[in-house]
């Protein structure tokens, strides 16, 4: 039984829009040769990657919807993995409830949103009052008492 799948892949930004269109057609041809039926293709645009992949910081995102059998998807996945023109790809079962095209969000926008959500109001630590330093006379008295007791103990042992 055929299922509906989504293929999202990233092409390095060093390619022009015409080259991206040709590479998209090439990927669609690979999918067709593997046994899938391509339903639609969408160019989602150029975006900054969350982290560099193979020293590339920007990429063109392309979404392809297709119908295929499960073994065909495994074969297509292997073919795309061997392609040097694609930085990353992901194949998932398409959710039939989703009819609206996804909107890409910049990585920087996500980071700002996350910081705003997780940022708790900062509370100042309760002020610690410095205790006035006690006179050191007590320490001298205690030491004098200890010396006196020590002398008494030593004197008893000598007798």
Backbone as numpy.savetxt, mean C-alpha at the origin, in Angstrom:
# Nx Ny Nz CAx CAy CAz Cx Cy Cz
-19.29 -23.21 -18.92 -20.13 -22.04 -18.92 -19.24 -20.79 -18.92
-19.55 -19.88 -19.78 -18.76 -18.65 -19.88 -19.14 -17.69 -18.76
-18.12 -17.03 -18.24 -18.31 -16.00 -17.23 -17.83 -14.68 -17.80
-18.27 -13.61 -17.17 -17.81 -12.28 -17.58 -16.61 -11.90 -16.71
-15.57 -11.43 -17.35 -14.34 -11.06 -16.66 -13.94 -9.63 -17.00
-13.13 -9.06 -16.11 -12.52 -7.75 -16.35 -11.01 -7.94 -16.33
-10.36 -7.33 -17.28 -8.91 -7.32 -17.33 -8.46 -5.88 -17.23
-7.71 -5.56 -16.20 -7.15 -4.22 -16.04 -5.65 -4.37 -16.19
-5.06 -3.58 -17.06 -3.61 -3.64 -17.22 -3.03 -2.25 -17.33
-1.73 -2.16 -17.03 -1.02 -0.88 -17.02 0.09 -0.94 -18.07
0.09 0.07 -18.93 1.12 0.22 -19.95 2.01 1.39 -19.53
3.33 1.26 -19.64 4.21 2.36 -19.24 3.87 3.66 -19.96
4.02 4.77 -19.28 3.65 6.08 -19.82 4.61 6.56 -20.90
5.69 5.85 -21.13 6.62 6.25 -22.19 5.98 6.09 -23.57
4.90 5.31 -23.65 4.19 5.10 -24.92 3.23 6.26 -25.18
3.07 6.61 -26.44 2.12 7.66 -26.83 0.71 7.08 -26.83
-0.28 7.95 -27.00 -1.67 7.48 -27.03 -1.92 6.53 -28.19
-1.29 6.79 -29.34 -1.45 5.89 -30.49 -0.86 4.52 -30.18
0.30 4.51 -29.55 0.93 3.24 -29.20 0.10 2.49 -28.16
-0.50 3.24 -27.24 -1.36 2.61 -26.23 -2.57 1.96 -26.91
-3.15 2.64 -27.90 -4.28 2.06 -28.64 -3.86 0.79 -29.36
-2.68 0.80 -29.96 -2.19 -0.39 -30.66 -1.93 -1.53 -29.68
-1.35 -1.20 -28.52 -1.10 -2.23 -27.52 -2.41 -2.79 -26.96
-3.41 -1.93 -26.83 -4.73 -2.40 -26.38 -5.32 -3.37 -27.39
-5.20 -3.04 -28.66 -5.68 -3.95 -29.71 -4.89 -5.25 -29.68
-3.59 -5.15 -29.42 -2.75 -6.35 -29.35 -3.20 -7.25 -28.19
-3.51 -6.65 -27.03 -3.99 -7.42 -25.88 -5.35 -8.04 -26.19
-6.22 -7.29 -26.87 -7.52 -7.83 -27.27 -7.33 -9.00 -28.22
-6.35 -8.90 -29.12 -6.07 -10.01 -30.05 -5.54 -11.22 -29.29
-4.71 -10.99 -28.29 -4.21 -12.10 -27.47 -5.37 -12.77 -26.75
-6.29 -11.97 -26.22 -7.46 -12.54 -25.52 -8.32 -13.34 -26.49
-8.50 -12.82 -27.69 -9.31 -13.53 -28.68 -8.63 -14.83 -29.10
-7.31 -14.79 -29.29 -6.59 -16.00 -29.69 -6.59 -17.05 -28.58
-6.70 -16.60 -27.33 -6.76 -17.54 -26.21 -8.15 -18.19 -26.10
-9.15 -17.58 -26.75 -10.49 -18.15 -26.74 -11.52 -17.28 -26.04
-11.16 -16.07 -25.71 -12.10 -15.16 -25.05 -12.81 -14.30 -26.09
-13.98 -13.78 -25.70 -14.72 -12.89 -26.58 -14.71 -11.50 -25.94
-13.98 -10.57 -26.55 -13.85 -9.22 -26.01 -15.17 -8.47 -26.20
-15.70 -7.92 -25.12 -16.97 -7.20 -25.15 -16.74 -5.70 -25.31
-15.88 -5.12 -24.49 -15.61 -3.69 -24.59 -14.23 -3.36 -24.03
-13.69 -2.22 -24.49 -12.38 -1.74 -24.05 -12.52 -0.28 -23.64
-11.86 0.07 -22.55 -11.91 1.45 -22.06 -10.51 1.90 -21.69
-10.15 3.07 -22.19 -8.90 3.72 -21.76 -9.25 4.54 -20.52
-8.66 4.22 -19.40 -8.98 4.93 -18.16 -8.07 6.13 -17.91
-7.01 6.24 -18.67 -6.16 7.42 -18.57 -4.80 7.14 -17.98
-4.01 8.19 -17.94 -2.65 8.13 -17.42 -2.67 8.54 -15.95
-2.02 7.75 -15.12 -1.99 8.02 -13.68 -0.60 7.76 -13.13
-0.31 8.41 -12.01 0.92 8.14 -11.29 0.72 6.84 -10.53
1.71 5.96 -10.58 1.62 4.69 -9.87 1.87 4.92 -8.38
1.34 4.05 -7.57 1.52 4.17 -6.12 2.98 3.96 -5.74
3.68 3.15 -6.51 5.10 2.90 -6.30 5.72 2.58 -7.65
7.01 2.82 -7.83 7.63 2.55 -9.13 7.63 1.05 -9.43
7.32 0.72 -10.67 7.38 -0.66 -11.15 8.38 -0.66 -12.30
9.45 -1.42 -12.14 10.51 -1.48 -13.15 11.00 -0.07 -13.51
11.18 0.76 -12.51 11.67 2.15 -12.64 10.71 3.03 -13.43
9.44 2.68 -13.49 8.43 3.47 -14.18 7.49 4.04 -13.12
7.21 5.34 -13.20 6.38 5.99 -12.19 4.97 6.33 -12.67
4.75 6.38 -13.98 3.44 6.70 -14.54 3.03 5.59 -15.51
1.71 5.39 -15.64 1.23 4.37 -16.55 -0.15 4.69 -17.09
-0.45 4.11 -18.25 -1.77 4.21 -18.87 -2.58 3.00 -18.39
-3.74 3.25 -17.82 -4.61 2.19 -17.34 -5.64 1.87 -18.41
-5.81 0.57 -18.68 -6.77 0.13 -19.70 -7.62 -0.99 -19.09
-8.93 -0.91 -19.30 -9.86 -1.91 -18.80 -10.51 -2.61 -19.98
-10.47 -3.95 -19.98 -11.08 -4.74 -21.04 -12.07 -5.71 -20.41
-13.31 -5.70 -20.87 -14.32 -6.65 -20.42 -14.42 -7.76 -21.47
-14.46 -9.01 -21.00 -14.55 -10.12 -21.94 -15.29 -11.29 -21.32
-15.78 -12.17 -22.17 -16.45 -13.40 -21.75 -15.53 -14.56 -22.09
-15.39 -15.51 -21.14 -14.51 -16.65 -21.39 -14.80 -17.77 -20.41
-14.28 -18.93 -20.75 -14.31 -20.09 -19.86 -13.14 -19.98 -18.89
-13.20 -20.69 -17.79 -12.15 -20.61 -16.77 -10.77 -21.03 -17.29
-10.65 -22.13 -18.05 -9.31 -22.50 -18.54 -8.72 -21.46 -19.50
-9.59 -20.76 -20.21 -9.13 -19.71 -21.13 -8.50 -18.56 -20.34
-9.07 -18.26 -19.18 -8.55 -17.17 -18.35 -7.14 -17.51 -17.86
-6.93 -18.74 -17.47 -5.60 -19.15 -17.01 -4.58 -19.03 -18.15
-4.99 -19.42 -19.35 -4.11 -19.32 -20.52 -3.82 -17.85 -20.84
-4.84 -17.00 -20.80 -4.67 -15.58 -21.06 -3.76 -14.94 -20.01
-3.95 -15.31 -18.78 -3.11 -14.78 -17.70 -1.64 -15.10 -17.95
-1.36 -16.32 -18.37 0.02 -16.72 -18.67 0.58 -15.94 -19.85
-0.22 -15.73 -20.88 0.24 -14.97 -22.06 0.55 -13.52 -21.69
-0.29 -12.92 -20.86 -0.07 -11.54 -20.45 1.14 -11.40 -19.53
1.38 -12.41 -18.73 2.53 -12.39 -17.83 3.84 -12.35 -18.63
3.85 -12.99 -19.79 5.05 -13.03 -20.62 5.22 -11.78 -21.48
4.19 -10.96 -21.57 4.27 -9.75 -22.38 5.16 -8.71 -21.71
6.09 -8.14 -22.48 7.00 -7.13 -21.93 6.41 -5.73 -22.01
5.32 -5.54 -22.75 4.71 -4.22 -22.90 3.81 -3.84 -21.74
3.46 -4.81 -20.90 2.51 -4.58 -19.81 3.26 -4.62 -18.48
3.09 -3.56 -17.68 3.74 -3.53 -16.37 3.06 -4.49 -15.40
1.76 -4.37 -15.27 0.96 -5.21 -14.38 -0.39 -5.47 -15.03
-0.99 -6.60 -14.65 -2.35 -6.88 -15.11 -3.09 -7.64 -14.02
-4.41 -7.56 -14.09 -5.25 -8.24 -13.11 -6.53 -8.68 -13.81
-6.88 -9.94 -13.63 -8.11 -10.47 -14.21 -9.02 -10.88 -13.05
-10.24 -10.35 -13.04 -11.22 -10.69 -12.01 -12.56 -10.99 -12.66
-13.40 -11.73 -11.93 -14.76 -11.98 -12.40 -15.52 -10.67 -12.29
-16.22 -10.33 -13.34 -16.93 -9.05 -13.40 -18.21 -9.13 -12.57
-18.45 -8.09 -11.79 -19.66 -8.01 -10.98 -20.77 -7.46 -11.88
-21.84 -8.23 -12.12 -22.90 -7.76 -13.02 -23.67 -6.55 -12.48
-23.58 -6.30 -11.17 -24.29 -5.17 -10.58 -23.64 -3.84 -10.94
-22.36 -3.88 -11.26 -21.64 -2.64 -11.57 -21.81 -2.32 -13.04
-22.50 -1.23 -13.30 -22.72 -0.81 -14.69 -21.99 0.48 -15.00
-21.63 1.23 -13.97 -20.97 2.51 -14.15 -19.46 2.30 -14.27
-18.82 3.06 -15.16 -17.37 2.96 -15.33 -16.66 3.46 -14.08
-15.62 2.76 -13.66 -14.87 3.23 -12.49 -14.09 4.50 -12.80
-13.90 5.31 -11.78 -13.12 6.53 -11.93 -11.81 6.32 -11.19
-10.72 6.59 -11.88 -9.42 6.45 -11.25 -9.19 7.61 -10.30
-8.61 7.31 -9.16 -8.31 8.32 -8.16 -6.80 8.39 -8.04
-6.28 9.60 -8.00 -4.84 9.77 -7.84 -4.40 9.22 -6.50
-3.22 8.64 -6.49 -2.65 8.08 -5.27 -2.52 9.16 -4.20
-2.16 10.37 -4.59 -2.01 11.45 -3.62 -3.33 11.79 -2.96
-4.45 11.71 -3.71 -5.77 11.98 -3.14 -6.11 10.95 -2.07
-5.77 9.70 -2.33 -6.05 8.64 -1.37 -5.27 8.88 -0.09
-4.01 9.25 -0.23 -3.17 9.48 0.94 -3.73 10.63 1.78
-4.17 11.71 1.15 -4.72 12.85 1.87 -6.00 12.45 2.58
-6.89 11.71 1.89 -8.14 11.27 2.50 -7.87 10.38 3.71
-6.95 9.46 3.58 -6.64 8.54 4.66 -6.09 9.30 5.86
-5.23 10.28 5.60 -4.67 11.06 6.69 -5.76 11.83 7.43
-6.74 12.36 6.70 -7.82 13.11 7.33 -8.72 12.20 8.16
-8.95 10.97 7.67 -9.83 10.06 8.38 -9.18 9.54 9.66
-7.92 9.19 9.58 -7.27 8.56 10.72 -6.69 9.55 11.70
-6.62 10.80 11.30 -6.03 11.79 12.20 -6.99 12.07 13.35
-6.54 11.75 14.54 -7.34 12.02 15.74 -6.95 13.40 16.25
-7.89 14.05 16.88 -7.53 15.36 17.43 -6.39 15.19 18.43
-5.41 16.03 18.29 -4.25 15.93 19.18 -4.58 16.55 20.52
-4.30 15.81 21.54 -4.53 16.31 22.89 -3.16 16.52 23.52
-3.05 17.62 24.22 -1.77 17.88 24.86 -1.66 17.01 26.11
-0.46 16.60 26.39 -0.22 15.78 27.57 -0.39 16.65 28.81
-0.89 16.07 29.88 -1.04 16.87 31.09 0.33 17.37 31.54
0.34 18.60 31.96 1.60 19.21 32.38 2.08 18.56 33.66
3.32 18.16 33.66 3.91 17.56 34.84 4.63 18.66 35.60
4.23 18.83 36.84 4.85 19.88 37.62 6.13 19.36 38.25
7.15 20.14 38.11 8.44 19.74 38.67 8.38 19.88 40.18
8.78 18.84 40.88 8.79 18.88 42.33 10.05 19.64 42.76
9.89 20.48 43.73 11.09 21.18 44.18 12.07 20.17 44.76
13.31 20.35 44.44 14.30 19.38 44.91 14.46 19.50 46.42
14.44 18.35 47.07 14.55 18.31 48.53 16.00 18.58 48.92
16.17 19.15 50.05 17.54 19.40 50.49 18.29 18.09 50.68
19.55 18.12 50.41 20.38 16.93 50.48 20.85 16.64 51.90
20.39 17.40 52.86 20.78 17.21 54.25 20.36 15.83 54.73
19.17 15.37 54.32 18.67 14.07 54.75 19.62 12.97 54.32
20.14 13.07 53.09 21.07 12.05 52.61 22.32 12.02 53.48
22.81 13.20 53.90 24.01 13.25 54.73 23.74 12.65 56.10
22.54 12.90 56.64 22.17 12.36 57.95 22.09 10.85 57.87
21.47 10.35 56.83 21.33 8.90 56.68 22.71 8.26 56.54
23.59 8.87 55.77 24.93 8.32 55.59 25.70 8.34 56.92
25.51 9.40 57.70 26.20 9.49 59.00 25.72 8.40 59.94
24.41 8.13 59.94 23.86 7.08 60.78 24.38 5.72 60.34
24.45 5.49 59.06 24.95 4.22 58.55 26.43 4.04 58.93
27.21 5.08 58.85 28.62 4.99 59.22 28.77 4.65 60.70
27.94 5.25 61.55 27.99 5.02 62.99 27.65 3.56 63.29
26.61 3.02 62.66 26.20 1.63 62.87 27.29 0.68 62.38
27.89 1.01 61.27 28.94 0.17 60.72 30.14 0.13 61.66
30.49 1.27 62.23 31.60 1.33 63.18 31.29 0.48 64.42
30.05 0.53 64.91 29.65 -0.25 66.07 29.76 -1.74 65.78
29.30 -2.16 64.62 29.35 -3.58 64.25 30.80 -4.04 64.15
31.63 -3.25 63.54 33.03 -3.62 63.40 33.73 -3.65 64.75
33.37 -2.73 65.64 33.98 -2.68 66.96 33.59 -3.91 67.77
32.38 -4.39 67.65 31.93 -5.59 68.36 32.68 -6.81 67.87
32.95 -6.90 66.60 33.63 -8.07 66.04 35.09 -8.10 66.50
35.70 -6.97 66.68 37.10 -6.90 67.07 37.26 -7.34 68.52
36.34 -7.05 69.39 36.42 -7.40 70.81 36.44 -8.84 71.00
